């Protein structure tokens, strides 16, 4: 499988208002720590970072660390029902040195998503969004999590607690939106494709060519998808990632390459079955929300079709350019990027067909 380059990640603009260590009434334990409970905002997301597709939310692991008021602290999982354990759970606790417990309290998770800076307001802390990733699987059994590793895009979560003495539960908020490519595969597409795009192949309506999706390339001519960014509005209910640098243009678009793995075998490429009236979700790609204005999102789907009668395989590219113009990209929500390999119309968007 392709070797994926690992990048750091960037975060910033964390408003740090009125620190007052005297506001703390919590009592440290014998080790000088104060324990605070953790939970994460539910959403079509990942866990620490392991992702529970069945629960659609973050799972902490016992290897996780997070920043609390600038100090790095260890997370401990708290088992909570089905699909959780002592090492992976949607609930956790963090032991924080007493000197870091003061109001307001800021939490940044996971620690390895952030490159710390020196500014008291966190404005020079950074997060990097990769340009080459493996999609986070969209589905999983309730007791199966997808560990977040260097090949996936870790996404940042943050929390703001004005008065930790009133509520010792830190509720982490998602700072990103999700792009979720999907494919709908069916009879009308295969019938038209076989008659117009290839020669010497037949399709009887039952023996479908094997469809294997290899990667999705997401690009934009007005919205940054990759590079460095910072967190805005940390001390609100809607903290969000803001990308830094100049916006892309039509002549110089920003490009995010998303590879697809079989979530069961963890091998490159994913076989999509012919479907009725539902689509197959290929996975999630976190990106920064677009708070003002709309995002022009373009999609290229790279796939192969293998005809069973001849064993001929065709490498194909489906171009969805223009389909997702003026898309709203909202924090903590998912935007589905639907690729039509289902209808006759979808065949006209297949721009390249090459026999292997």
TIROKE-43625 format. One record per residue (C-alpha): residue number from 1; residue in three letters; z, x negated, y. Coordinates in steps of 0.1 Angstrom, whole numbers. Layout:
BEGIN
+------+------+-------+-------+-------+
| resi | resn |    pz |    px |    py |
+------+------+-------+-------+-------+
|  NUM |  ala |     Z |     X |     Y |
...
+------+------+-------+-------+-------+
# end
This chain:
BEGIN
+------+------+-------+-------+-------+
| resi | resn |    pz |    px |    py |
+------+------+-------+-------+-------+
|    1 |  unk |     0 |     0 |     0 |
|    2 |  unk |    -7 |   -11 |    36 |
|    3 |  unk |    21 |   -31 |    51 |
|    4 |  unk |    35 |   -13 |    81 |
|    5 |  unk |    45 |   -32 |   112 |
|    6 |  unk |    81 |   -24 |   123 |
|    7 |  unk |    88 |   -21 |   159 |
|    8 |  unk |   122 |   -17 |   177 |
|    9 |  unk |   125 |    16 |   197 |
|   10 |  unk |   134 |    24 |   234 |
|   11 |  unk |   159 |    46 |   253 |
|   12 |  unk |   173 |    49 |   288 |
|   13 |  unk |   183 |    69 |   319 |
|   14 |  unk |   217 |    79 |   305 |
|   15 |  unk |   237 |    93 |   334 |
|   16 |  unk |   272 |    79 |   333 |
|   17 |  unk |   294 |   100 |   356 |
|   18 |  unk |   330 |    95 |   366 |
|   19 |  unk |   346 |    75 |   338 |
|   20 |  unk |   383 |    80 |   337 |
|   21 |  unk |   402 |    65 |   308 |
|   22 |  unk |   434 |    83 |   318 |
|   23 |  unk |   417 |   116 |   308 |
|   24 |  unk |   421 |   107 |   271 |
|   25 |  unk |   450 |   125 |   253 |
|   26 |  unk |   438 |   117 |   218 |
|   27 |  unk |   462 |    96 |   197 |
|   28 |  unk |   449 |    64 |   180 |
|   29 |  unk |   456 |    58 |   144 |
|   30 |  unk |   474 |    27 |   130 |
|   31 |  unk |   441 |     7 |   133 |
|   32 |  unk |   438 |    17 |   170 |
|   33 |  unk |   409 |    41 |   164 |
|   34 |  unk |   403 |    77 |   173 |
|   35 |  unk |   383 |    97 |   148 |
|   36 |  unk |   357 |   122 |   161 |
|   37 |  unk |   336 |   146 |   141 |
|   38 |  unk |   298 |   145 |   142 |
|   39 |  unk |   271 |   170 |   136 |
|   40 |  unk |   234 |   172 |   145 |
|   41 |  unk |   211 |   198 |   161 |
|   42 |  unk |   192 |   217 |   134 |
|   43 |  unk |   154 |   215 |   136 |
|   44 |  unk |   124 |   206 |   115 |
|   45 |  unk |   135 |   171 |   113 |
|   46 |  unk |   149 |   142 |    93 |
|   47 |  unk |   181 |   126 |    83 |
|   48 |  unk |   191 |    91 |    91 |
|   49 |  unk |   185 |    89 |    88 |
|   50 |  unk |   174 |   107 |    58 |
|   51 |  unk |   155 |   139 |    60 |
|   52 |  unk |   164 |   171 |    42 |
|   53 |  unk |   133 |   192 |    42 |
|   54 |  unk |   152 |   221 |    27 |
|   55 |  unk |   178 |   221 |    54 |
|   56 |  unk |   155 |   210 |    83 |
|   57 |  unk |   180 |   187 |    98 |
|   58 |  unk |   195 |   153 |   102 |
|   59 |  unk |   216 |   138 |    74 |
|   60 |  unk |   239 |   109 |    82 |
|   61 |  unk |   244 |    81 |    57 |
|   62 |  unk |   274 |    58 |    53 |
|   63 |  unk |   253 |    29 |    64 |
|   64 |  unk |   247 |    45 |    98 |
|   65 |  unk |   260 |    32 |   131 |
|   66 |  unk |   260 |    47 |   165 |
|   67 |  unk |   269 |    38 |   201 |
|   68 |  unk |   298 |    55 |   217 |
|   69 |  unk |   304 |    47 |   254 |
|   70 |  unk |   285 |    15 |   248 |
|   71 |  unk |   303 |     3 |   217 |
|   72 |  unk |   288 |     3 |   182 |
|   73 |  unk |   308 |    23 |   156 |
|   74 |  unk |   305 |    31 |   119 |
|   75 |  unk |   298 |    66 |   106 |
|   76 |  unk |   314 |    81 |    75 |
|   77 |  unk |   298 |   111 |    57 |
|   78 |  unk |   317 |   143 |    51 |
|   79 |  unk |   303 |   163 |    21 |
|   80 |  unk |   294 |   199 |    30 |
|   81 |  unk |   280 |   221 |     3 |
|   82 |  unk |   246 |   219 |   -15 |
|   83 |  unk |   224 |   188 |    -9 |
|   84 |  unk |   252 |   167 |     5 |
|   85 |  unk |   274 |   140 |    -9 |
|   86 |  unk |   299 |   113 |     0 |
|   87 |  unk |   271 |    91 |    11 |
|   88 |  unk |   246 |   116 |    27 |
|   89 |  unk |   256 |   146 |    46 |
|   90 |  unk |   248 |   167 |    77 |
|   91 |  unk |   284 |   162 |    88 |
|   92 |  unk |   302 |   130 |    95 |
|   93 |  unk |   330 |   113 |   114 |
|   94 |  unk |   331 |    82 |   135 |
|   95 |  unk |   362 |    60 |   141 |
|   96 |  unk |   361 |    49 |   177 |
|   97 |  unk |   383 |    22 |   192 |
|   98 |  unk |   407 |    38 |   216 |
|   99 |  unk |   394 |    18 |   245 |
|  100 |  unk |   361 |    35 |   242 |
|  101 |  unk |   375 |    70 |   242 |
|  102 |  unk |   373 |    82 |   278 |
|  103 |  unk |   355 |   109 |   298 |
|  104 |  unk |   327 |   116 |   299 |
|  105 |  unk |   318 |   105 |   264 |
|  106 |  unk |   282 |    94 |   256 |
|  107 |  unk |   269 |    90 |   221 |
|  108 |  unk |   236 |    74 |   211 |
|  109 |  unk |   224 |    77 |   175 |
|  110 |  unk |   213 |    58 |   154 |
|  111 |  unk |   223 |    24 |   168 |
|  112 |  unk |   192 |     7 |   154 |
|  113 |  unk |   169 |    29 |   174 |
|  114 |  unk |   182 |    14 |   207 |
|  115 |  unk |   178 |   -19 |   224 |
|  116 |  unk |   210 |   -22 |   245 |
|  117 |  unk |   208 |   -32 |   282 |
|  118 |  unk |   234 |   -42 |   307 |
|  119 |  unk |   234 |   -13 |   332 |
|  120 |  unk |   265 |     9 |   333 |
|  121 |  unk |   243 |    40 |   335 |
|  122 |  unk |   223 |    29 |   304 |
|  123 |  unk |   191 |    29 |   325 |
|  124 |  unk |   178 |    -3 |   309 |
|  125 |  unk |   185 |     7 |   273 |
|  126 |  unk |   152 |    11 |   255 |
|  127 |  unk |   136 |    28 |   225 |
|  128 |  unk |   102 |    21 |   210 |
|  129 |  unk |    79 |    46 |   194 |
|  130 |  unk |    57 |    29 |   168 |
|  131 |  unk |    19 |    32 |   167 |
|  132 |  unk |    16 |    29 |   129 |
|  133 |  unk |    40 |    50 |   107 |
|  134 |  unk |    43 |    70 |    75 |
|  135 |  unk |    48 |   107 |    81 |
|  136 |  unk |    83 |   120 |    74 |
|  137 |  unk |    79 |   143 |    44 |
|  138 |  unk |    80 |   180 |    54 |
|  139 |  unk |    95 |   192 |    22 |
|  140 |  unk |   122 |   182 |    -2 |
|  141 |  unk |   144 |   198 |   -28 |
|  142 |  unk |   179 |   208 |   -15 |
|  143 |  unk |   195 |   178 |   -31 |
|  144 |  unk |   168 |   153 |   -22 |
|  145 |  unk |   167 |   134 |    10 |
|  146 |  unk |   140 |   110 |    24 |
|  147 |  unk |   157 |    78 |    35 |
|  148 |  unk |   144 |    66 |    69 |
|  149 |  unk |   131 |    31 |    66 |
|  150 |  unk |   110 |     7 |    85 |
|  151 |  unk |    78 |    26 |    76 |
|  152 |  unk |    90 |    59 |    92 |
|  153 |  unk |    96 |    65 |   129 |
|  154 |  unk |   134 |    68 |   135 |
|  155 |  unk |   140 |    92 |   162 |
|  156 |  unk |   169 |    91 |   188 |
|  157 |  unk |   196 |   117 |   192 |
|  158 |  unk |   222 |   117 |   220 |
|  159 |  unk |   253 |   136 |   230 |
|  160 |  unk |   273 |   142 |   262 |
|  161 |  unk |   309 |   153 |   260 |
|  162 |  unk |   324 |   160 |   295 |
|  163 |  unk |   360 |   162 |   282 |
|  164 |  unk |   366 |   148 |   247 |
|  165 |  unk |   402 |   160 |   248 |
|  166 |  unk |   389 |   196 |   247 |
|  167 |  unk |   364 |   192 |   219 |
|  168 |  unk |   364 |   163 |   195 |
|  169 |  unk |   332 |   174 |   178 |
|  170 |  unk |   302 |   153 |   190 |
|  171 |  unk |   271 |   175 |   187 |
|  172 |  unk |   240 |   153 |   187 |
|  173 |  unk |   208 |   167 |   204 |
|  174 |  unk |   173 |   158 |   194 |
|  175 |  unk |   154 |   138 |   220 |
|  176 |  unk |   119 |   143 |   206 |
|  177 |  unk |    94 |   169 |   196 |
|  178 |  unk |    75 |   170 |   163 |
|  179 |  unk |    38 |   168 |   155 |
|  180 |  unk |    33 |   183 |   120 |
|  181 |  unk |    -3 |   180 |   106 |
|  182 |  unk |   -12 |   206 |    80 |
|  183 |  unk |   -43 |   213 |    58 |
|  184 |  unk |   -56 |   245 |    45 |
|  185 |  unk |   -81 |   240 |    16 |
|  186 |  unk |  -102 |   267 |     0 |
|  187 |  unk |  -134 |   282 |   -14 |
|  188 |  unk |  -155 |   287 |    16 |
|  189 |  unk |  -151 |   252 |    28 |
|  190 |  unk |  -159 |   236 |    -6 |
|  191 |  unk |  -189 |   259 |   -11 |
|  192 |  unk |  -205 |   251 |    22 |
|  193 |  unk |  -196 |   214 |    20 |
|  194 |  unk |  -212 |   211 |   -15 |
|  195 |  unk |  -244 |   227 |    -3 |
|  196 |  unk |  -248 |   209 |    30 |
|  197 |  unk |  -229 |   176 |    30 |
|  198 |  unk |  -236 |   161 |    -5 |
|  199 |  unk |  -265 |   161 |   -30 |
|  200 |  unk |  -263 |   163 |   -68 |
|  201 |  unk |  -229 |   180 |   -69 |
|  202 |  unk |  -221 |   216 |   -80 |
|  203 |  unk |  -192 |   239 |   -74 |
|  204 |  unk |  -188 |   270 |   -96 |
|  205 |  unk |  -159 |   285 |   -76 |
|  206 |  unk |  -132 |   274 |  -100 |
|  207 |  unk |  -134 |   237 |  -107 |
|  208 |  unk |  -124 |   224 |   -73 |
|  209 |  unk |  -130 |   188 |   -61 |
|  210 |  unk |   -97 |   169 |   -59 |
|  211 |  unk |   -87 |   167 |   -22 |
|  212 |  unk |   -66 |   137 |   -14 |
|  213 |  unk |   -54 |   131 |    22 |
|  214 |  unk |   -49 |    95 |    32 |
|  215 |  unk |   -40 |    94 |    68 |
|  216 |  unk |   -39 |   114 |   101 |
|  217 |  unk |   -48 |    97 |   134 |
|  218 |  unk |   -33 |   115 |   164 |
|  219 |  unk |   -46 |   105 |   198 |
|  220 |  unk |   -43 |   117 |   234 |
|  221 |  unk |   -61 |   111 |   266 |
|  222 |  unk |   -33 |   122 |   289 |
|  223 |  unk |     0 |   118 |   270 |
|  224 |  unk |    17 |    86 |   258 |
|  225 |  unk |    25 |    88 |   221 |
|  226 |  unk |    36 |    52 |   215 |
|  227 |  unk |    53 |    24 |   233 |
|  228 |  unk |    86 |    23 |   251 |
|  229 |  unk |   106 |    51 |   267 |
|  230 |  unk |   140 |    62 |   279 |
|  231 |  unk |   162 |    92 |   277 |
|  232 |  unk |   163 |   116 |   306 |
|  233 |  unk |   189 |   144 |   313 |
|  234 |  unk |   214 |   129 |   289 |
|  235 |  unk |   243 |   148 |   306 |
|  236 |  unk |   226 |   182 |   301 |
|  237 |  unk |   220 |   205 |   271 |
|  238 |  unk |   183 |   193 |   270 |
|  239 |  unk |   182 |   155 |   268 |
|  240 |  unk |   147 |   142 |   261 |
|  241 |  unk |   127 |   111 |   256 |
|  242 |  unk |   104 |   100 |   284 |
|  243 |  unk |    77 |    74 |   278 |
|  244 |  unk |    73 |    46 |   302 |
|  245 |  unk |    41 |    30 |   315 |
|  246 |  unk |     8 |    43 |   327 |
|  247 |  unk |    -6 |    75 |   311 |
|  248 |  unk |   -36 |    71 |   288 |
|  249 |  unk |   -71 |    81 |   299 |
|  250 |  unk |  -102 |    94 |   282 |
|  251 |  unk |  -116 |    58 |   283 |
|  252 |  unk |   -83 |    44 |   269 |
|  253 |  unk |   -65 |    70 |   248 |
|  254 |  unk |   -32 |    64 |   231 |
|  255 |  unk |   -34 |    64 |   193 |
|  256 |  unk |    -8 |    71 |   166 |
|  257 |  unk |   -18 |    63 |   130 |
|  258 |  unk |     1 |    83 |   105 |
|  259 |  unk |    -1 |    74 |    68 |
|  260 |  unk |     7 |   100 |    41 |
|  261 |  unk |    27 |    93 |    10 |
|  262 |  unk |    31 |   115 |   -21 |
|  263 |  unk |    68 |   126 |   -16 |
|  264 |  unk |    74 |   126 |   -54 |
|  265 |  unk |    56 |    93 |   -65 |
|  266 |  unk |    59 |    76 |   -31 |
|  267 |  unk |    24 |    63 |   -35 |
|  268 |  unk |    -2 |    63 |    -7 |
|  269 |  unk |   -22 |    95 |    -3 |
|  270 |  unk |   -13 |   131 |   -10 |
|  271 |  unk |   -32 |   156 |   -32 |
|  272 |  unk |   -36 |   190 |   -16 |
|  273 |  unk |   -42 |   220 |   -38 |
|  274 |  unk |   -66 |   249 |   -30 |
|  275 |  unk |   -46 |   275 |   -11 |
|  276 |  unk |   -47 |   312 |    -3 |
|  277 |  unk |   -34 |   322 |    31 |
|  278 |  unk |    -9 |   293 |    36 |
|  279 |  unk |   -13 |   257 |    47 |
|  280 |  unk |     2 |   225 |    32 |
|  281 |  unk |    24 |   207 |    57 |
|  282 |  unk |    16 |   170 |    54 |
|  283 |  unk |    48 |   157 |    72 |
|  284 |  unk |    63 |   151 |   106 |
|  285 |  unk |    56 |   126 |   134 |
|  286 |  unk |    82 |   125 |   162 |
|  287 |  unk |    68 |   120 |   197 |
|  288 |  unk |    82 |   124 |   232 |
|  289 |  unk |    82 |   160 |   246 |
|  290 |  unk |    59 |   168 |   274 |
|  291 |  unk |    82 |   185 |   299 |
|  292 |  unk |    57 |   190 |   328 |
|  293 |  unk |    20 |   198 |   321 |
|  294 |  unk |     2 |   201 |   288 |
|  295 |  unk |    -7 |   175 |   262 |
|  296 |  unk |   -43 |   170 |   250 |
|  297 |  unk |   -38 |   162 |   213 |
|  298 |  unk |   -67 |   152 |   191 |
|  299 |  unk |   -66 |   148 |   153 |
|  300 |  unk |   -87 |   129 |   128 |
|  301 |  unk |   -80 |   137 |    92 |
|  302 |  unk |   -91 |   110 |    67 |
|  303 |  unk |   -95 |   124 |    31 |
|  304 |  unk |  -114 |   120 |    -1 |
|  305 |  unk |  -131 |   147 |   -23 |
|  306 |  unk |  -137 |   138 |   -60 |
|  307 |  unk |  -160 |   162 |   -80 |
|  308 |  unk |  -148 |   166 |  -116 |
|  309 |  unk |  -182 |   170 |  -132 |
|  310 |  unk |  -196 |   137 |  -119 |
|  311 |  unk |  -164 |   118 |  -109 |
|  312 |  unk |  -181 |   110 |   -76 |
|  313 |  unk |  -157 |   104 |   -47 |
|  314 |  unk |  -166 |   110 |   -11 |
|  315 |  unk |  -147 |    95 |    18 |
|  316 |  unk |  -146 |   119 |    47 |
|  317 |  unk |  -133 |   123 |    83 |
|  318 |  unk |  -125 |   157 |    98 |
|  319 |  unk |  -124 |   155 |   136 |
|  320 |  unk |  -103 |   182 |   154 |
|  321 |  unk |  -110 |   168 |   189 |
|  322 |  unk |  -105 |   195 |   215 |
|  323 |  unk |   -88 |   220 |   192 |
|  324 |  unk |   -53 |   211 |   205 |
|  325 |  unk |   -60 |   207 |   242 |
|  326 |  unk |   -32 |   220 |   265 |
|  327 |  unk |    -6 |   219 |   237 |
|  328 |  unk |    30 |   224 |   247 |
|  329 |  unk |    52 |   196 |   232 |
|  330 |  unk |    87 |   209 |   234 |
|  331 |  unk |   119 |   191 |   226 |
|  332 |  unk |   134 |   200 |   193 |
|  333 |  unk |   104 |   221 |   183 |
|  334 |  unk |    75 |   215 |   160 |
|  335 |  unk |    38 |   218 |   169 |
|  336 |  unk |    16 |   223 |   139 |
|  337 |  unk |   -17 |   205 |   140 |
|  338 |  unk |   -38 |   226 |   116 |
|  339 |  unk |   -69 |   210 |    99 |
|  340 |  unk |   -93 |   236 |    86 |
|  341 |  unk |  -107 |   226 |    52 |
|  342 |  unk |  -107 |   263 |    43 |
|  343 |  unk |  -135 |   280 |    62 |
|  344 |  unk |  -172 |   275 |    67 |
|  345 |  unk |  -164 |   265 |   103 |
|  346 |  unk |  -143 |   236 |    91 |
|  347 |  unk |  -174 |   219 |    75 |
|  348 |  unk |  -190 |   214 |   109 |
|  349 |  unk |  -160 |   192 |   120 |
|  350 |  unk |  -165 |   168 |    91 |
|  351 |  unk |  -182 |   140 |   110 |
|  352 |  unk |  -184 |   113 |    82 |
|  353 |  unk |  -192 |   116 |    45 |
|  354 |  unk |  -196 |    84 |    25 |
|  355 |  unk |  -198 |    81 |   -13 |
|  356 |  unk |  -175 |    54 |   -26 |
+------+------+-------+-------+-------+
# end
